[in-house]
Amino acid sequence: MITYRQANAFDLPVFVSLDKELFPYSPWSASQYKEEFSAPTRYFVVAIDEQQNIIGYAGVFAPGAAEADVLTIGVVPTERGKGIARQLMAMITDWASQQGSTAMMLEVKVDNVEAIGLYESLGYSKLNVRKDYFGAGLDAVVMRLELP
């Protein structure tokens, strides 16, 4: 059984480790996560397996009555296809909506067809492509979801 909860400072080492594994082309540092975790306009959640291991995580920046930005989302490869990312996205979207956000924005690697498919199924639309967003030759699709 997978459970979900708000992330806390004790989760930081796991975030850093998973980020390096899942996003080796642009991992966040421990200091970046620490700074993001401490900001009141940020919200991070985790998915936990039966052995109490973090198997997925997501974060959002929601400054209030403006667009929110999905900061990060990742699920370990062995746990993909189980609806974990969908649930994490629902949690951060709900939180952003409660903060008064008018839309959700995100960037995803152009070749990440699974993630793009998930976001489209959640109602996101493609806006444009940002060249070299994740590094040289690593372009991103910018996507947006209007919130009610």
C-alpha positions as CSV (number, residue, x, y, z in Angstrom):
1,M,0.0,0.0,0.0
2,I,1.3,3.4,-0.9
3,T,0.8,6.4,1.4
4,Y,1.3,10.1,0.8
5,R,2.2,12.9,3.1
6,Q,3.8,16.4,3.1
7,A,7.5,16.2,3.0
8,N,9.7,17.5,5.9
9,A,13.3,18.4,6.5
10,F,14.2,14.8,7.4
11,D,13.3,13.9,3.8
12,L,15.9,16.2,2.3
13,P,18.7,13.6,1.9
14,V,16.3,11.3,0.1
15,F,15.2,14.1,-2.2
16,V,18.8,14.9,-3.1
17,S,19.7,11.2,-3.7
18,L,16.6,10.5,-5.8
19,D,17.0,13.7,-7.8
20,K,20.6,12.7,-8.8
21,E,19.2,9.3,-9.8
22,L,16.2,10.5,-11.7
23,F,17.5,13.7,-13.2
24,P,21.3,13.3,-13.6
25,Y,21.4,16.0,-16.2
26,S,20.2,18.7,-13.8
27,P,19.9,17.6,-10.2
28,W,19.2,20.0,-7.4
29,S,21.8,20.4,-4.6
30,A,21.0,19.9,-0.9
31,S,21.2,23.6,-0.4
32,Q,18.7,24.3,-3.1
33,Y,16.2,21.8,-1.6
34,K,16.8,23.2,1.9
35,E,16.1,26.7,0.6
36,E,13.0,25.6,-1.2
37,F,11.7,23.6,1.8
38,S,11.9,26.6,4.0
39,A,9.9,28.9,1.8
40,P,6.2,29.2,2.8
41,T,5.1,29.5,-0.9
42,R,6.5,26.0,-1.6
43,Y,4.8,22.7,-0.9
44,F,6.5,19.3,-1.2
45,V,4.9,15.9,-0.9
46,V,6.1,12.3,-0.9
47,A,4.8,8.8,-1.8
48,I,5.9,6.1,0.6
49,D,5.9,2.3,0.1
50,E,5.1,-0.3,2.7
51,Q,8.8,-0.4,3.8
52,Q,8.6,3.3,4.5
53,N,10.8,4.2,1.6
54,I,10.2,7.4,-0.4
55,I,9.3,6.2,-3.9
56,G,8.1,9.5,-5.3
57,Y,8.0,13.2,-4.7
58,A,6.7,16.4,-6.0
59,G,7.0,20.1,-5.2
60,V,5.2,23.3,-6.3
61,F,5.8,27.0,-5.9
62,A,2.5,28.9,-5.4
63,P,2.8,32.6,-4.8
64,G,-0.9,33.2,-4.3
65,A,-3.1,34.8,-6.9
66,A,-0.8,34.0,-9.8
67,E,0.5,31.1,-11.7
68,A,2.0,28.2,-9.7
69,D,5.1,26.4,-11.0
70,V,5.6,22.7,-10.6
71,L,9.2,22.6,-9.3
72,T,9.9,18.9,-9.5
73,I,8.2,15.5,-9.7
74,G,9.7,12.1,-9.8
75,V,8.9,8.5,-9.2
76,V,11.4,5.7,-9.0
77,P,11.4,3.6,-12.1
78,T,10.3,0.3,-10.4
79,E,7.1,2.1,-9.2
80,R,6.0,3.9,-12.3
81,G,2.7,3.1,-13.9
82,K,0.9,2.8,-10.6
83,G,-0.7,6.2,-10.5
84,I,1.8,7.7,-8.0
85,A,2.7,10.7,-10.2
86,R,-1.0,11.3,-10.9
87,Q,-1.7,11.4,-7.1
88,L,1.3,13.6,-6.4
89,M,0.2,16.0,-9.1
90,A,-3.3,16.1,-7.6
91,M,-1.9,16.9,-4.2
92,I,0.3,19.8,-5.3
93,T,-2.4,21.1,-7.6
94,D,-5.0,21.1,-4.8
95,W,-2.6,23.0,-2.5
96,A,-1.8,25.5,-5.2
97,S,-5.5,26.1,-5.8
98,Q,-6.0,26.6,-2.1
99,Q,-3.3,29.3,-2.2
100,G,-5.3,31.1,-4.9
101,S,-3.2,30.1,-7.9
102,T,-4.9,30.7,-11.3
103,A,-2.9,28.2,-13.3
104,M,-0.2,25.5,-13.1
105,M,3.0,25.7,-15.2
106,L,5.7,23.1,-15.7
107,E,8.6,22.2,-18.0
108,V,9.3,18.7,-19.1
109,K,12.0,17.2,-21.3
110,V,10.8,17.0,-24.9
111,D,11.6,13.3,-25.0
112,N,9.8,12.4,-21.8
113,V,6.7,11.1,-23.6
114,E,5.3,9.3,-20.5
115,A,5.3,12.5,-18.4
116,I,3.9,14.6,-21.3
117,G,1.1,12.0,-21.7
118,L,0.3,12.2,-18.0
119,Y,0.2,16.0,-18.0
120,E,-2.0,16.1,-21.1
121,S,-4.4,13.6,-19.4
122,L,-4.5,16.0,-16.5
123,G,-5.6,18.8,-18.8
124,Y,-2.2,20.5,-19.4
125,S,-1.7,22.0,-22.8
126,K,1.7,22.5,-24.6
127,L,2.7,26.2,-24.9
128,N,6.1,26.2,-26.5
129,V,9.6,24.7,-26.3
130,R,12.5,26.2,-24.3
131,K,15.8,25.4,-26.0
132,D,18.6,24.0,-23.7
133,Y,16.4,24.4,-20.6
134,F,17.8,21.4,-18.8
135,G,21.3,21.9,-20.3
136,A,23.0,22.0,-23.7
137,G,20.8,20.1,-26.2
138,L,18.1,19.3,-23.5
139,D,15.0,21.1,-24.5
140,A,11.9,21.4,-22.5
141,V,8.2,21.6,-23.4
142,V,6.4,24.3,-21.4
143,M,2.9,23.2,-20.3
144,R,0.0,25.0,-18.6
145,L,-3.1,24.0,-16.8
146,E,-5.8,26.6,-16.1
147,L,-7.2,26.2,-12.5
148,P,-10.9,26.8,-11.7
